[in-house]
Amino acid sequence: MKPTTHRHLAHIVAFQVQPLVFLTVSTKDRKRILDTPIIHDTLRAIWAKSAEINGWHVGQYVIMPDHVHLFARPGRDADEMAVWIKAWKSVSSRTINRELVQNGSVWQADYFDRYLRTGESYSEKWGYVSENPARAGLVSRADDWPFQGVIYDLTF
């Protein structure tokens, strides 16, 4: 049996017992389907329940038309990150497919993750990510983008 190799970071790392993770998850084929109030509400509700169900707390997030950026922190008994991401992608796919009257994959199988080591890197990363809607020409000011928010305060 071949050993399993993981491209993503380990669930628990030495520098912090409950690390803060920055995630980017894209839609399949980068389809621009996520920027609707119903999909925003769906993702927000799923992420809000993640703390109770999967042990993952979602902080700040931005939903772009074809991807999401979010910050999350696992609780002590949290599911592995890959298990949690697969769960929320699966649950959200049902609603998104129903809303768009389609079948099939909504999300790319893979995702990007990065552990943040300081509060400074968190605020710098959020400062950059929160400007994405304005940089993409979707709004004049990033604060005007309706598909963003905070679920839990993930202070360092």
Secondary structure, 3 states (H helix, E strand, C coil): CCCCCCCCCCCCECCECCCEEEEEEEEHHHCCCCCCHHHHHHHHHHHHHHHHHCCEEEEEEEECCCEEEEEEEECCCCCCHHHHHHHHHHHHHHHHHHHHCCCCCCECCCCEEEEECCHHHHHHHHHHHHCHHHHCCCCCCHHHCCCEEECCCCCC
